[in-house]
Amino acid sequence: WQNRSADAERAYREALAAGCCRPDRIGRRLVELMSRAVADGAGSEDRANPVLTPDSLKIIDSILESWGAGATSVAAAKRASAENYLWAMERKVDWLLEKNDTTTALDLTRAAKPVLEGTEERLAVEYFEALALRQMGQTEDAEALLRVLMQEWTTHDNLWARCGWLLGRLSQDQQRPEAALAFYDEVISAVPAGDVRIASDLGKAE
């Protein structure tokens, strides 16, 4: 809060080293803090998508691995919350897709389903699975996942908007401009600003 980033980073690292009971929460804050520092150094104005360093990826992996194979022996307090698990999965999937490692990204989304079963975050996994499928060229499977998700997730929040944009993108990929425009227009009418709105505006222009 006092903008003492270096002191805050040191304190978060000390908390993790001391074995704090919510390492996922502290780890997430640390990654976000480091990402802002990297973005500031590069002159970037993007705060929604953290810039990942090797150190950040280690923390993200530790959050994901807290529910991995053999995690039954881990104390419940050491396991990531559903919210932070989804947060870590999203960033790792985005990073993998940037590296074009689509198979690993798809495997990660599918591994998340049993972890998040019964939680509100479970449905969001379908969006990231669809992202990976689209990059693999499996557009029909991606579209089928998104249509089911849109039927169940009717709240006009960021997830809903991203699904609408991706359906527009898939329609555009398949040379269905009328369908693409309909999806983009729906997002544009509901979302006043932000990355998804910009992407939808661009898709409509194309």
C-alpha positions as CSV (number, residue, x, y, z in Angstrom):
1,W,0.0,0.0,0.0
2,Q,3.0,2.3,0.6
3,N,4.4,1.4,-2.8
4,R,7.5,-0.2,-1.2
5,S,7.6,-3.0,-3.7
6,A,11.0,-4.4,-2.8
7,D,10.1,-4.6,0.9
8,A,6.8,-6.2,0.1
9,E,8.4,-8.8,-2.1
10,R,10.9,-9.7,0.6
11,A,8.2,-10.0,3.2
12,Y,6.1,-12.3,0.9
13,R,9.2,-14.5,0.3
14,E,9.9,-14.7,4.0
15,A,6.2,-15.8,4.6
16,L,6.5,-18.5,2.0
17,A,9.9,-19.7,3.4
18,A,8.3,-19.8,6.9
19,G,5.6,-22.2,5.7
20,C,2.6,-19.9,5.9
21,C,-0.8,-21.7,6.0
22,R,-2.0,-20.1,2.7
23,P,1.0,-20.3,0.3
24,D,-1.3,-20.0,-2.7
25,R,-2.6,-16.6,-1.6
26,I,0.8,-15.3,-0.7
27,G,2.3,-16.8,-3.9
28,R,-0.3,-15.2,-6.0
29,R,0.3,-11.8,-4.5
30,L,4.0,-12.2,-5.0
31,V,3.6,-13.1,-8.7
32,E,1.3,-10.1,-9.2
33,L,3.8,-7.8,-7.5
34,M,6.7,-9.1,-9.5
35,S,4.7,-8.9,-12.7
36,R,3.9,-5.2,-12.1
37,A,7.5,-4.5,-11.5
38,V,8.5,-6.2,-14.8
39,A,5.7,-4.3,-16.6
40,D,6.7,-1.0,-15.1
41,G,10.3,-1.6,-16.1
42,A,9.2,-2.3,-19.7
43,G,6.9,0.7,-19.8
44,S,3.8,-1.6,-20.3
45,E,0.4,-0.4,-19.2
46,D,-1.0,-3.9,-19.2
47,R,-2.0,-4.9,-15.6
48,A,-4.6,-7.6,-16.4
49,N,-2.1,-10.2,-17.8
50,P,1.0,-10.7,-15.5
51,V,4.4,-10.9,-17.2
52,L,5.8,-14.3,-16.1
53,T,9.4,-14.8,-15.2
54,P,11.0,-18.2,-14.4
55,D,10.5,-17.4,-10.7
56,S,6.9,-16.6,-11.3
57,L,6.4,-19.9,-13.1
58,K,7.8,-21.8,-10.2
59,I,5.3,-20.2,-7.8
60,I,2.5,-20.9,-10.3
61,D,3.6,-24.5,-10.6
62,S,3.7,-24.9,-6.8
63,I,0.0,-23.7,-6.6
64,L,-1.0,-26.2,-9.3
65,E,1.0,-29.0,-7.8
66,S,-0.6,-28.6,-4.4
67,W,-3.5,-30.6,-5.9
68,G,-1.4,-32.9,-8.0
69,A,-0.7,-36.6,-7.8
70,G,0.2,-37.6,-4.2
71,A,-1.4,-34.4,-2.8
72,T,-3.6,-36.5,-0.5
73,S,-0.9,-36.3,2.2
74,V,-0.7,-32.5,2.0
75,A,-2.5,-30.7,4.8
76,A,-5.7,-29.0,3.6
77,A,-4.3,-25.6,4.6
78,K,-1.5,-26.1,2.1
79,R,-3.8,-26.7,-0.8
80,A,-4.7,-23.9,-3.2
81,S,-8.2,-22.5,-3.0
82,A,-10.4,-23.1,-6.1
83,E,-10.0,-19.4,-7.0
84,N,-6.2,-19.4,-6.8
85,Y,-5.9,-22.7,-8.6
86,L,-8.0,-21.4,-11.5
87,W,-5.9,-18.2,-11.5
88,A,-2.6,-20.2,-11.7
89,M,-4.0,-22.5,-14.3
90,E,-5.1,-19.6,-16.5
91,R,-1.7,-18.0,-16.4
92,K,0.1,-21.3,-17.1
93,V,-2.2,-22.1,-20.0
94,D,-1.8,-18.7,-21.6
95,W,2.0,-19.1,-21.2
96,L,2.0,-22.5,-22.8
97,L,-0.2,-21.4,-25.7
98,E,2.2,-18.5,-26.3
99,K,4.9,-21.1,-26.6
100,N,2.6,-23.2,-28.9
101,D,2.8,-26.1,-26.4
102,T,-0.9,-26.9,-27.0
103,T,-0.8,-30.5,-25.9
104,T,0.5,-29.6,-22.4
105,A,-2.0,-26.7,-22.2
106,L,-4.9,-29.0,-23.0
107,D,-3.7,-31.6,-20.5
108,L,-3.5,-28.9,-17.8
109,T,-7.1,-27.9,-18.4
110,R,-8.3,-31.4,-18.2
111,A,-6.4,-32.1,-15.1
112,A,-8.1,-29.1,-13.5
113,K,-11.6,-30.5,-13.9
114,P,-11.6,-33.0,-11.0
115,V,-9.8,-30.5,-8.8
116,L,-12.5,-27.8,-9.4
117,E,-15.4,-30.2,-9.5
118,G,-18.3,-28.9,-7.4
119,T,-17.0,-25.3,-7.3
120,E,-18.1,-22.2,-9.2
121,E,-14.7,-22.1,-10.9
122,R,-15.3,-25.5,-12.7
123,L,-17.2,-24.0,-15.6
124,A,-14.4,-21.5,-16.4
125,V,-12.1,-24.4,-17.3
126,E,-14.1,-25.1,-20.4
127,Y,-13.1,-21.7,-21.8
128,F,-9.4,-22.5,-21.5
129,E,-9.9,-25.9,-22.9
130,A,-11.6,-24.3,-25.9
131,L,-8.7,-21.9,-26.3
132,A,-6.3,-24.9,-26.5
133,L,-8.5,-26.8,-28.9
134,R,-8.8,-23.8,-31.2
135,Q,-5.0,-23.4,-31.4
136,M,-4.8,-27.2,-32.2
137,G,-7.3,-26.6,-35.1
138,Q,-10.1,-28.5,-33.4
139,T,-12.6,-25.7,-34.0
140,E,-15.8,-27.7,-33.9
141,D,-14.9,-29.2,-30.5
142,A,-14.0,-25.8,-29.1
143,E,-17.2,-24.3,-30.3
144,A,-19.3,-27.1,-28.8
145,L,-17.6,-26.6,-25.4
146,L,-18.2,-22.8,-25.5
147,R,-21.9,-23.1,-26.5
148,V,-22.6,-25.4,-23.5
149,L,-20.7,-23.0,-21.3
150,M,-22.6,-19.9,-22.5
151,Q,-25.9,-21.7,-21.8
152,E,-24.9,-22.3,-18.2
153,W,-22.9,-19.1,-17.5
154,T,-25.4,-16.3,-18.2
155,T,-23.9,-13.6,-16.0
156,H,-22.4,-10.9,-18.2
157,D,-19.0,-10.9,-16.6
158,N,-15.5,-11.2,-18.0
159,L,-15.8,-15.0,-18.5
160,W,-19.0,-14.6,-20.4
161,A,-17.5,-11.8,-22.6
162,R,-14.4,-13.9,-23.3
163,C,-16.6,-16.9,-24.4
164,G,-18.6,-14.6,-26.7
165,W,-15.4,-13.2,-28.2
166,L,-13.9,-16.7,-28.7
167,L,-17.1,-17.9,-30.4
168,G,-16.9,-14.9,-32.7
169,R,-13.2,-15.7,-33.4
170,L,-14.1,-19.3,-34.2
171,S,-16.9,-18.2,-36.5
172,Q,-14.5,-15.9,-38.2
173,D,-11.9,-18.7,-38.6
174,Q,-14.7,-20.8,-40.3
175,Q,-15.6,-18.0,-42.7
176,R,-19.0,-17.3,-41.1
177,P,-18.9,-13.5,-40.9
178,E,-22.6,-13.1,-40.0
179,A,-22.3,-15.4,-36.9
180,A,-19.0,-13.7,-35.9
181,L,-20.6,-10.3,-36.1
182,A,-23.5,-11.4,-33.9
183,F,-21.1,-12.6,-31.2
184,Y,-18.9,-9.6,-31.3
185,D,-21.9,-7.2,-31.2
186,E,-23.3,-9.0,-28.2
187,V,-20.0,-8.6,-26.3
188,I,-19.6,-4.9,-27.4
189,S,-23.1,-4.1,-26.3
190,A,-22.5,-5.6,-22.8
191,V,-18.8,-4.6,-22.1
192,P,-18.0,-0.9,-22.1
193,A,-14.1,-1.2,-22.0
194,G,-11.2,-3.6,-21.5
195,D,-9.2,-6.1,-23.4
196,V,-12.2,-8.3,-24.5
197,R,-14.0,-5.2,-25.8
198,I,-11.0,-4.1,-27.8
199,A,-10.6,-7.6,-29.2
200,S,-14.3,-7.7,-30.2
201,D,-14.0,-4.3,-31.8
202,L,-11.0,-5.5,-33.8
203,G,-12.8,-8.7,-34.8
204,K,-15.8,-6.7,-36.0
205,A,-13.6,-4.4,-38.0
206,E,-11.9,-7.4,-39.7
